[in-house]
């Protein structure tokens, strides 16, 4: 019999990753980079945020999803 201990840091990483996903797509109309829709009011701060998070945000989501799948499928 195996005991499954909950990894709360992984749960919080998942919450933060998907929270960032929501906020990321919410600020995209306000940066100067190419996107599906754009607003007239654009600001450079959103450009900096987009360039900072664009390189690693999807990697974090795949990491948390893969870890969740791994822990769900082990016996």
Secondary structure, DSSP 8 states (H G I E B T S, - for coil): -------HHHHHHHHHHHHHHHHHHHHGGGSSS--SS--S---HHHHHHHHHHHTTHHHHHHHHHHHHHHHHH--
